[in-house]
Amino acid sequence: MTTPQVAAGSKSQVAYDWIRERIARHEFGPGYRLVLGAIAAELDMSVVPVREAIRRLEAEHLVTFEKNVGARVSVVDEDQYVHTMQTLGLLEGYATRLAAPHLTADDLAHAAEINARMHRLIDDFDPHVYTQLNQRFHAVLFDRCPNPDVRDLVERTWGRLAGLRDTSFSLIPHRPRHSVEEHDRILDLIRDGADPTELELTTRNHRLRTLDAFLDARHPETAHRSETT
């Protein structure tokens, strides 16, 4: 494995990016023990920047510390996933509402191209690639949100889902097809200059339908439905 170059940024940032990428790709799965010394040796740096990176990941709920064990990749917490998805639905819906008047024809074409790739991926499904494209699609739509605090909250909430999103789509193989169709609907609303409240609710409910599908897959004996329209 090629050791990352540290000249372009701080060693702590390099360690953070390196660990976070492996969590997102499930190379470091839930419960995986993060041995600081081994990571430091892999990255050819001291333990200090690795420890700083681990603290950042802990603040993002991606890593937990256990007494007499050390740092581990967080185990999937269903309640945390539910709460995060509910929060993301609210934030993403509002961010998209604010961003819509500022989106250009090029922005919408870019989002449509990403969604077309997602359509093509469905028949040969790769949850990791699909998840990356899904995040990119939504990022195009909220990136022009004029409220930087709202944008930051959306991005932070996405970060809290790292390592969980691939798993969720693997559990609900029928959901991606409906999801990309809902993306088409969101794009149509933006192009048509639809009522901002309708756009916000459609975007929010799009997120909550994924949550509903996830909960139904985890608990088939019980119907779970968010307050979607």
N, C-alpha and C positions, 0 to 999 in steps of 0.2 A: 504494500500500500504506500502511495506517495504521501509523504508528510506535508501538511498544509504550510504555506509560506506565511510567516507572521509579520513580515515587514509592512504589509499593507494595512494592518490594523493592530489593535492591542491583542496580546496573547489571551486575555480573558474573553475577548470577543470571538477569537478563533476557536477557543475551547467551547464556548457557548454554542456557536453555529454547528460545530462538529457533533456535539452530543445531541443537540436538538434535531438535527437532520436524521440521526439514527433512531431517535425516538419516533419521529414522524414516519419513517420507513419500516418501523417495527423490527429493526435489527436489535434494538434494545426494547423488548416488550415489557408489559406490565409486570412489576415485581423484579425486573432485572437489577442486579446489584451493580452500582457504579463505583468501581474501585479507583479512587483518586490517583493513587500512585501509578496504576497501570495506564490510565488515560494520559497522565502527564508524560509517561515514557513514550507512549504512542505518538504524542504530539511534540515530543522533544522540548518540553518546558518543565518548569517547576510545578509543584503541587498548588502553589498560591493562586495563580490565575484559574486553575481548574476548580478550586474551591469557590472562587468568586462566581464562576459560571454556574456552578451547582446551586449557589444561593439564588441567582436570578431565576433559574429553572424552578426552584422551590417556590419562589414568589408567584410564578405563573401556574402553580399547581401541577407541574409536570413531573416533579420529583418530590419525594418525601424522605424525611430522616426518621429512622427507627433506632431506638435505644439499643446499644450493643451490636448493632448491625451496620449502621451507616446509611448512605444514600441509596435509594432504590427508585426506579421508574414507578410513578404512581399507578396503582391498580385502578381499573375502571370503576368509578363510583357512579352508579345509575342516577342517584339523586343529583349529583353534581352535573352530570350530562344533561338531565332534564332542565335543571335551573339555567344552565348555560345556553341551551338551545332556546328556551323561552326568552331569555334576555337578548340573544342574538336576533330573534325574530322582531322584537320591538325596535332594537337599534338599527338593524339593517333596513327595515321598512321605512323608518323616519329618515335615515341617511339617504336612501334612494329617492324619497319624496323631495328632499331639499336639493339633491343633485340634479334631478331630471331637467329643470329648465336650463342647466348649464352644459348638458351633454351635447356633443357635436355629432354630425352625421358620421364622422370617422369613428367616434367612440361607439356608436350604435352598430356600425359595420364590424368593428373589432369584437364586440360582445356577441354578435350574431355568428361570426366565424368561429369563436370559441365554442358556442353552443352547437354548431354544426359538427365540430369535432367530437363533442360529447354524444351527439346522436349516433355518429359512426362507431363510437366505442362500445355502445350498448351490446351489440351482438358478439363482441369479443371482450368481455368486461374485465377491466383491471381497476379495482377499487382505488388504488393509490393514484393512478393517473387521472381517473375520473374526479377524485376529490381535489386534486390540484387544479384541474380545469374549472371545476365548480367554483372554487375560491377565486380564480382569476376572473370568471364571468361576473361574479358579484362585485369584485373590486373595481372593475371598469365602471359599474353603475353607481357606486357610491364614492368613487375617488374624487369626483368634482363637487362633493358636498361642501358648501362654503363654511360650515361650522367645523373647525379643526378638532374641537373637543369630541364631537360626535364621531368623526372619522377615527380618532384615536381609540375611543371606546369600542368601536366595531372591530378594529384590528386587534385590540387586546383580548376581546372575547373570542375571536377566531383562534388566537394563540392558545387559549385555555382548552380548545378542542383538539389540539395537536395530538396525534396518536390514537384518537378515539374515532375520528370521522371515517377512516378506512374500515374500521371494524363495523361501524353502524351500517354502511352501505353493503358490506358483505352479508349482513344479517337480513337485509331487505332487498333482495335482487330484483324485485318487481318495481321498486321505487324509482330508480334512475330514469326509466322510460317516461314515467309521469312527470318527473322533475324537469326534464328538458322541454317537455311540452308546456309546462308552466313558465319556463324561461321565455319561450316564444310569446306567451301571453303578456308577460311583463314588458317585453320589448315592444309589442304592439301598442300597449297602453302609453308608453313613453313617446313613441312615434306619433300617436294620434293626439297627444296633448291631453290625455284623459284627466279627469278630476283628481287632484293630488291625494285626496283621502282614499279614493278607490285604488290608486297605485300603491299607496302605503299599506293598505289592508291586504292587497293581493300579494305583495312582497312578504309581508309578515306571515300570512297564512301559508305561503309556499314553504317557509321554514318550519312552521308548526306541523304541517302534514308529514314532513320527514320524521319529526319527533313522534307523531302518532304511529307511523309505520314501524318505527323502532320499538316502541312500547308494545305494540300488538305482537311483534315477533318475539319479544322477550317474555310476554305474558299472554299467550294465545287464549287462555281461559277467561281473560277479562278484556272487555273493549275499552280502549283508551282513546279518547278524543279530546283534542284541545278545542278551544272556542274559535273554530274557523268557520268561514262563511263560504 
